[in-house]
Structures are given as C-alpha cells and as structure tokens.
C-alpha cells in the first residue's frame, strides 16, 4: 500500500471521528458485539491461521489468544457504561458555586501495531479497548505472521467500514509510512529496538504512546519453594508457544542449595508435559521464522545443556532446552531469549538476588516461588518490574481486572479492562460554573479585604 493510500485512510478516519458517531455508548457496544460475532464466525479459520504461523494446536490457540479476546470483549460490554461515565469530584470553596467533573473522552484516530508471537490476541485485545473508549483505529499486524494477518483483515472488513477500523498489512515500508503520519494515539507491542523508533517518530507529532515491550524476566526460586509445583508451573510458562512469549520466565535464578533438586524436577516436568521426544509432539509449536530460529539456536551452549538441545531447521523447532551452570556473562544472558531455552543461575543469599535483579534493566515480569511470605513481600516491593506472580507464571495477564504493562526498558502504559479503557481515553477536567452568583474577590482592583478572603478560601 502506498503512502498516499495510507494517508487517505487516516484522513477518512479523522473525518468520521469528527462526526461524533463513535461517542455514543450504544454505538460502541454494537461495534463490540459485531466483533465478537465475527470472531465466533471465523473461529476455525483463526485457529488454522495461528497454527500455520506458529504451529500452535487448537487448544492453545483458544486458551492463549481467541478465548482471551472474547473475554475482554465480554468484560468491556459489561463495564463500558461505568468506565465512560462522567465522575464528579469535590469543588473547592473558592469556586463556589460550581460542579467539577472528569469526562473520559477518546483521543481520535489510534494506530495499533502488533507483533507476531501472539498475532491475534495482541492485535485484537488493544482494538477492543480502543473501540470501547470511542476511537477509530488503524491496525498494523506483523508481516512475520501472514496467515493470521490475513484472517484479521478478513474479519475486520466483515465487521467494520474502513473509516472506522482499517487493517494495513505489509512490512517495513508500510510501518515507515504509518509512523510518518499524524495519529492521535499509538499503541505498539514489540521489541525494545523498534519501540524506541516508534517513540522517536511519535515525538515529531507529540503523539502519546503506549509501548508494550519485553526484557529478561527473572523467575526466582527461593529455598522454601514447593519445587515440584514450581517446576510444573515454570515449564508451562517458559515453553508455552515455544518460549515466544514476552512475559515468559527468561531465566531461573534460584538458591544454590535447591538448584539440583529443582533441575531434576524440571526435567521430569518437560518429559511429562511434552513427552520424551518433544519435536514429535503435534501440540508443540515452532519458531516463527528462520532468522529467529538461527538466533535462538546460536544461544545454545552444548557444554551447559542438561536437557534437550536438539533443533530441526526443516520444521523450525527447538526442543525445550535446560542449561545449567550459566553465568550472567554467558551469551544467553545478554539478550531476551524469546525461545525455548531455560538458563539456570544461582545465588547465595536472597539479598544478593534482589541486588542483582535491581542492577539489570527493568523486566516486564518477575516471578517468585516461595512459601515465605516475607520473602515474597521483600522481592515484590524492592524490585522494579511490570507485573508478575507469586508461585506461578504468566497468568497475571489473563484477566481484565488488572492492567498489564511494563515500565522503563520494558515499556510504558498498560491495558486490559479499565486500564485499557483509560489508556485510549483522555480524562478531561471540567468545571461547570453557575451564573447566578459571581464572587468579586478575584477581580481587580484588589483591596485588602480581597486578600483576607483569598487566604480564607485557599488556606
């Protein structure tokens, strides 16, 4: 698509937004209901497309993508009236007689740029929030997941007219064209490197942004942890979608006294969950493309592999791989892995673990396994991270009741539920001043009595 065609779509969306059509709560609800009906209609095609792009089975696709989008839609339909309602706040006595209120208002034309690892979820979830808040939207799904991008385009064109919601497919050229345009809000999910570029481009128009990035999310296993349960939940969270999850536990950081026992349990759980030959498991997915396959495979140090390590370039699959005796200087610890490699590192004291985590970039997630409530409180209070779990992994993002997002190197802003509605809304602060009385003290000429009254009202 050419830059001129992209600009025309944005101009038509801006014109449509200015008609005020999207401001009606009933309009937004009907839009969400159409989207829900469309997803249900195309559910089989959505599952098939995700499978072609990432090798996911139907159960995992629904659990981690389609089902979560449907859940977000249902939540928004149920709560949108409350979220969109004007909220009255107290008025200072000096402003007598007035009514003060906060009015949530849509930004206008929103750009939503999504990644390839959860291509349906991470495109549609922010769209649900943008629609609920009353915006129009331009969607730019990833070129790395072409089958899912194709069904998203088909779905959106069935549900909405282009001046309301549009899908632009393509690669780097289309991304560049989009970022050269003036949007009212940009929502980006992806890598830190691209996130920096998005922010630079947005700055040219002073466009507000939400950045959902990633990072090396630690999984801390304290010595009091239930190791069997910890291993089960870590293996689930780490190897879901072949580790291509922004909030996957990137590495294990455990007390050295329990390391051997934990590694033994992790090996058992990999066998139990994926079988003795994971590459033959029809429900075990693949790496998105050859570029990422080669990058991940290059991070494997055969001398430190204690489980897995096999890779098939033909199917772009890499076994769940555990690496022991890893240090923070190893190659696998220099970047976010975003694949099925699980390095295991150890600490001598819990304070040492906290200090080390705090010396690194802020991760998107942090997980701690412990039966010690004081240890859980200490690490969740003193370490900076986007969100996380105590005695589990990943599940904190699977609810509309809590916002999801990072800060610093892992992003800015949040979405899901009320947080998502607020992200795509500007909160207007408005004072409705009555006309039947007008206190004279603020007007010139100022007299001593005005000063006394001002001090009385403002002290």
VOGU-3710 file (C-alpha; in Angstrom, 3 decimals, decimal comma):
1> xxxxxxxxxx> 0,000/0,000/0,000  1,343/3,438/-0,925  1,873/6,313/1,483  -0,877/8,268/-0,266  -3,362/5,417/0,198  -2,428/5,129/3,874  -2,857/8,877/4,337  -6,300/8,725/2,710  -7,413/6,033/5,153  -6,250/8,116/8,114
11> xxxxxxxxxx> -7,906/11,259/6,730  -11,202/9,415/6,248  -10,987/8,062/9,794  -10,355/11,543/11,162  -13,354/12,884/9,249  -15,501/10,051/10,550  -14,369/10,585/14,130  -15,243/14,278/13,896  -18,847/13,387/13,049  -19,195/12,211/16,658
21> xxxxxxxxxx> -20,547/8,808/15,616  -18,187/6,886/17,903  -19,111/8,863/21,028  -22,374/7,003/21,645  -22,033/4,200/24,188  -24,657/2,220/22,305  -22,609/2,557/19,122  -19,505/1,224/20,877  -21,394/-1,715/22,379  -22,855/-2,650/18,994
31> xxxxxxxxxx> -19,356/-2,493/17,494  -18,004/-4,836/20,166  -20,913/-7,210/19,656  -20,237/-7,283/15,902  -16,587/-8,038/16,566  -17,485/-10,862/18,953  -19,912/-12,373/16,432  -17,269/-12,110/13,715  -14,650/-13,899/15,825  -17,070/-16,729/16,574
41> xxxxxxxxxx> -17,944/-16,959/12,874  -14,297/-17,210/11,806  -13,047/-19,157/14,842  -11,929/-22,208/12,869  -10,103/-20,075/10,304  -8,428/-18,100/13,088  -7,203/-21,312/14,722  -5,960/-22,625/11,382  -4,100/-19,386/10,616  -2,377/-19,294/14,005
51> xxxxxxxxxx> -1,393/-22,921/13,527  0,188/-22,172/10,149  2,159/-19,238/11,528  3,307/-20,691/14,861  2,424/-24,373/14,895  0,014/-23,967/17,807  -2,695/-26,536/18,425  -6,346/-25,572/18,691  -6,495/-25,776/22,492  -3,503/-23,485/22,982
61> xxxxxxxxxx> -4,765/-21,038/20,347  -8,098/-20,680/22,112  -6,636/-20,605/25,631  -3,975/-18,008/24,836  -5,474/-15,967/22,015  -9,064/-16,259/20,801  -10,589/-17,004/24,201  -8,804/-14,100/25,870  -10,037/-11,682/23,197  -13,615/-12,896/23,641
71> xxxxxxxxxx> -13,227/-12,499/27,399  -12,008/-8,910/27,004  -14,957/-8,085/24,739  -17,452/-9,504/27,235  -15,805/-7,588/30,076  -15,901/-4,317/28,163  -19,539/-4,704/27,132  -20,432/-5,318/30,774  -18,468/-2,373/32,205  -18,301/0,229/29,448
81> xxxxxxxxxx> -21,127/2,384/30,815  -19,386/2,663/34,160  -15,996/3,381/32,584  -17,382/6,084/30,272  -19,478/7,866/32,900  -18,536/11,362/33,998  -17,110/11,282/37,513  -17,979/14,144/39,785  -15,254/15,398/42,140  -15,353/17,910/45,036
91> xxxxxxxxxx> -15,126/21,604/44,142  -13,001/23,988/46,254  -14,953/26,550/48,237  -13,206/29,314/46,284  -15,022/28,108/43,148  -18,488/28,376/44,697  -20,911/27,659/43,063  -19,653/25,065/40,539  -19,778/21,435/39,558  -16,412/19,765/38,881
101> xxxxxxxxxx> -16,171/16,528/36,932  -13,821/14,329/34,930  -15,023/13,351/31,469  -13,344/10,373/29,707  -13,006/11,214/26,018  -11,493/9,294/23,094  -8,257/10,529/21,577  -9,406/10,138/17,979  -7,535/8,067/15,392  -5,429/5,345/17,026
111> xxxxxxxxxx> -2,665/3,278/15,447  -2,243/-0,252/16,845  0,957/-2,037/15,799  1,148/-5,663/16,893  3,803/-8,434/16,940  3,920/-11,957/15,560  4,196/-14,067/18,713  0,524/-13,810/19,737  -0,669/-12,263/16,493  -4,419/-12,464/17,081
121> xxxxxxxxxx> -4,502/-11,623/20,793  -2,079/-8,706/20,635  -3,884/-7,112/17,705  -7,477/-7,571/18,828  -7,116/-7,002/22,582  -5,961/-3,376/22,247  -8,544/-2,865/19,487  -11,299/-3,869/21,916  -10,068/-1,235/24,384  -9,763/1,413/21,653
131> xxxxxxxxxx> -13,307/0,762/20,411  -14,704/0,799/23,953  -13,078/4,178/24,548  -14,662/5,601/21,378  -11,729/5,819/18,957  -11,322/4,844/15,343  -8,383/2,538/14,698  -5,815/1,535/12,109  -4,384/-1,949/12,723  -0,939/-2,972/11,526
141> xxxxxxxxxx> -0,355/-6,685/12,233  3,076/-8,227/11,792  4,370/-9,342/8,407  6,014/-12,324/10,158  2,611/-13,938/10,812  0,983/-13,560/7,374  -1,776/-16,140/7,789  -3,080/-14,561/10,986  -2,721/-11,080/9,494  -4,832/-12,268/6,574
151> xxxxxxxxxx> -7,688/-13,577/8,729  -7,584/-10,420/10,858  -8,021/-8,329/7,714  -10,892/-10,550/6,566  -12,553/-10,359/9,998  -12,259/-6,583/10,341  -13,519/-5,921/6,814  -16,584/-8,058/7,574  -17,293/-6,246/10,850  -16,421/-2,600/10,150
161> xxxxxxxxxx> -16,185/0,015/7,454  -12,678/1,294/6,710  -13,335/4,843/8,013  -13,956/3,246/11,434  -11,476/0,348/11,672  -8,935/-0,476/8,966  -6,212/-3,098/8,579  -2,979/-2,363/6,743  -0,787/-5,373/6,010  2,761/-5,390/4,730
171> xxxxxxxxxx> 6,224/-4,998/6,159  8,820/-2,397/6,954  7,780/0,020/4,192  4,200/0,167/5,460  5,412/0,574/9,037  7,536/3,536/7,990  4,653/5,134/6,083  2,331/4,737/9,064  4,789/6,226/11,538  5,268/9,240/9,272
181> xxxxxxxxxx> 1,567/10,064/9,641  -0,122/12,056/12,375  -2,133/9,818/14,699  -3,845/10,846/17,920  -2,545/7,802/19,790  -0,076/4,995/19,046  -0,179/1,608/20,747  2,840/-0,575/19,983  3,728/-4,097/21,083  7,106/-5,480/20,104
191> xxxxxxxxxx> 10,833/-5,246/20,645  12,696/-2,546/22,527  14,643/-1,549/19,411  11,515/-0,921/17,346  9,783/0,638/20,362  12,487/3,299/20,519  11,941/4,087/16,841  8,164/4,301/17,347  8,679/6,753/20,186  11,073/8,868/18,109
201> xxxxxxxxxx> 8,598/9,046/15,233  5,675/9,819/17,546  7,636/12,704/19,052  7,524/14,536/15,718  3,774/14,987/16,203  3,848/14,927/20,023  1,655/11,842/19,795  1,147/9,966/23,087  2,208/6,319/23,038  1,843/3,071/24,894
211> xxxxxxxxxx> 4,790/0,725/24,475  4,435/-2,938/25,394  7,972/-4,304/25,161  9,774/-7,139/26,943  13,019/-7,932/28,684  14,724/-10,667/30,658  12,018/-11,624/33,132  13,530/-13,462/36,122  11,993/-16,470/37,817  13,307/-16,524/41,376
221> xxxxxxxxxx> 13,065/-19,813/43,268  13,624/-19,279/46,986  14,772/-22,194/49,151  11,386/-22,686/50,829  9,562/-23,168/47,498  7,492/-26,220/46,649  9,921/-27,436/43,987  7,656/-29,972/42,290  4,869/-27,418/41,793  7,351/-24,686/40,886
231> xxxxxxxxxx> 8,875/-26,883/38,176  5,459/-27,732/36,751  4,400/-24,095/36,501  7,769/-22,862/35,254  7,827/-25,438/32,458  4,302/-24,411/31,429  5,123/-20,698/31,383  8,536/-20,984/29,785  7,761/-23,364/26,929  4,264/-22,134/26,082
241> xxxxxxxxxx> 4,368/-21,005/22,434  7,963/-22,336/22,331  9,078/-19,601/24,697  7,941/-16,879/22,290  6,055/-15,011/24,992  7,005/-11,554/26,202  6,284/-12,487/29,830  7,821/-15,969/29,734  10,287/-16,668/32,551  13,515/-15,772/30,750
251> xxxxxxxxxx> 15,804/-17,473/33,248  15,698/-19,228/36,613  17,528/-17,572/39,489  17,440/-19,969/42,416  19,022/-20,589/45,789  22,093/-22,727/45,189  21,007/-25,164/47,898  17,904/-26,229/45,942  19,243/-25,934/42,402  19,992/-29,621/41,759
261> xxxxxxxxxx> 16,617/-30,733/43,095  14,823/-28,050/41,042  16,608/-29,010/37,814  15,712/-32,662/38,393  12,023/-31,708/38,801  12,133/-29,514/35,679  13,448/-32,431/33,633  10,609/-34,613/34,917  8,048/-31,968/34,033  9,354/-31,484/30,497
271> xxxxxxxxxx> 9,014/-35,238/29,918  5,559/-35,229/31,481  4,219/-32,213/29,584  5,918/-32,666/26,193  6,972/-36,319/26,107  10,392/-37,906/25,618  10,557/-36,552/22,055  9,023/-33,036/22,129  9,762/-32,424/18,440  7,330/-35,242/17,634
281> xxxxxxxxxx> 4,610/-33,732/19,830  1,911/-32,407/17,478  0,937/-29,773/20,051  4,463/-28,391/20,367  4,848/-25,343/18,157  7,683/-23,873/16,130  9,871/-20,807/15,905  8,289/-18,107/13,759  10,950/-17,981/11,025  14,483/-18,976/10,051
291> xxxxxxxxxx> 16,010/-15,716/11,276  14,765/-16,218/14,817  15,471/-19,964/14,697  19,141/-19,281/13,913  19,377/-16,583/16,581  17,983/-18,850/19,318  19,990/-21,880/18,214  23,124/-19,736/18,384  22,492/-19,075/22,089  22,724/-22,773/22,998
301> xxxxxxxxxx> 25,991/-23,736/24,687  26,184/-27,544/24,250  28,591/-27,836/27,202  25,906/-26,487/29,545  22,854/-28,300/28,189  21,390/-30,735/30,718  18,159/-31,404/28,860  17,117/-31,010/25,223  19,254/-29,026/22,834  18,061/-30,675/19,622
311> xxxxxxxxxx> 16,895/-28,466/16,775  15,292/-29,170/13,393  15,938/-26,460/10,767  13,380/-28,096/8,479  10,481/-27,619/10,873  11,977/-24,607/12,686  11,608/-26,446/16,001  13,913/-26,380/19,012  13,438/-28,747/21,923  12,684/-27,420/25,402
321> xxxxxxxxxx> 16,282/-26,898/26,497  17,658/-26,502/30,022  21,133/-25,040/30,529  22,862/-25,376/33,914  25,939/-23,662/35,380  25,064/-20,485/33,466  26,535/-17,129/34,486  25,368/-13,588/33,816  28,298/-13,236/31,384  27,135/-16,035/29,056
331> xxxxxxxxxx> 25,702/-15,154/25,634  22,273/-16,478/26,590  22,080/-13,826/29,328  22,930/-10,851/27,120  19,539/-10,521/25,437  15,935/-11,565/25,844  15,844/-15,205/24,730  12,305/-15,338/23,312  12,619/-19,044/22,684  12,591/-22,449/24,424
341> xxxxxxxxxx> 15,909/-22,098/26,275  15,891/-22,066/30,068  19,171/-20,997/31,717  19,577/-21,795/35,414  21,630/-19,448/37,597  22,125/-19,494/41,363  22,502/-17,041/44,220  23,949/-17,388/47,693  21,522/-15,156/49,572  18,107/-13,646/48,847
351> xxxxxxxxxx> 19,567/-10,151/49,264  22,123/-10,998/46,596  19,302/-11,982/44,237  17,415/-8,730/44,828  20,538/-6,628/44,315  21,398/-8,422/41,077  17,883/-8,045/39,642  17,849/-4,363/40,550  21,186/-3,858/38,774  19,637/-5,002/35,472
361> xxxxxxxxxx> 17,075/-3,423/33,136  13,501/-3,388/34,460  11,837/-6,602/33,232  8,269/-6,853/32,004  7,558/-9,632/34,516  9,008/-11,143/37,677  8,087/-14,486/39,203  8,979/-15,735/42,656  8,353/-19,200/44,075  8,430/-19,282/47,862
371> xxxxxxxxxx> 6,490/-20,395/50,913  7,969/-17,479/52,874  5,549/-14,536/52,838  8,266/-12,149/53,992  10,482/-13,143/51,072  7,607/-12,621/48,627  6,844/-9,211/50,098  10,502/-8,190/50,035  11,157/-9,026/46,392  7,861/-7,675/45,041
381> xxxxxxxxxx> 8,347/-4,423/46,956  12,016/-3,786/46,275  12,397/-4,922/42,675  11,116/-2,906/39,734  9,086/-4,833/37,145  5,870/-4,563/35,163  3,835/-7,303/36,832  4,147/-10,917/37,832  3,125/-13,803/40,055  3,919/-15,367/43,385
391> xxxxxxxxxx> 4,107/-19,142/42,963  3,020/-19,140/39,322  3,950/-17,748/35,911  2,226/-15,771/33,147  -1,340/-15,900/34,496  -1,326/-12,288/35,738  -2,005/-11,095/32,191  -5,028/-13,362/31,694  -7,515/-11,105/33,498  -9,351/-7,929/32,603
401> xxxxxxxxxx> -9,458/-6,906/36,255  -5,797/-5,806/36,303  -3,801/-3,641/33,948  -0,916/-5,217/32,081  2,245/-3,374/31,060  5,834/-2,552/31,873  7,906/0,490/32,678  11,326/1,771/31,778  13,073/-0,650/29,435  10,022/-2,936/29,389
411> xxxxxxxxxx> 7,630/-0,264/28,159  5,172/2,353/29,333  1,447/2,384/29,887  -0,944/-0,519/30,441  -4,077/-2,100/29,045  -6,723/-4,781/29,739  -10,069/-3,858/31,258  -10,336/-0,462/32,932  -6,631/0,212/32,350  -7,156/-0,345/28,619
421> xxxxxxxxxx> -10,164/1,952/28,500  -8,164/4,631/30,319  -5,176/4,162/28,003  -7,261/5,054/24,952  -9,101/7,883/26,745  -8,130/11,403/27,686  -9,562/12,446/31,059  -10,902/15,970/30,586  -11,120/18,000/33,794  -14,121/20,322/33,561
431> xxxxxxxxxx> -15,631/22,938/35,891  -19,258/23,871/35,251  -19,522/27,331/36,853  -23,005/28,634/37,694  -24,119/32,067/36,580  -26,433/33,085/39,385  -23,573/34,190/41,633  -20,181/35,744/40,904  -17,819/36,369/43,808  -15,973/39,657/43,165
441> xxxxxxxxxx> -12,768/38,978/45,141  -10,700/37,659/42,199  -11,231/40,750/40,083  -9,203/43,978/40,094  -8,944/46,438/41,650  -7,593/44,322/44,523  -8,323/45,551/48,089  -7,158/44,379/51,499  -10,461/42,623/52,077  -9,901/40,585/48,892
451> xxxxxxxxx> -6,583/39,358/50,301  -8,173/38,249/53,554  -10,938/36,399/51,699  -8,461/34,708/49,364  -6,430/33,485/52,341  -9,599/32,212/53,998  -10,685/30,240/50,951  -7,262/28,851/49,921  -5,519/28,073/53,204
//
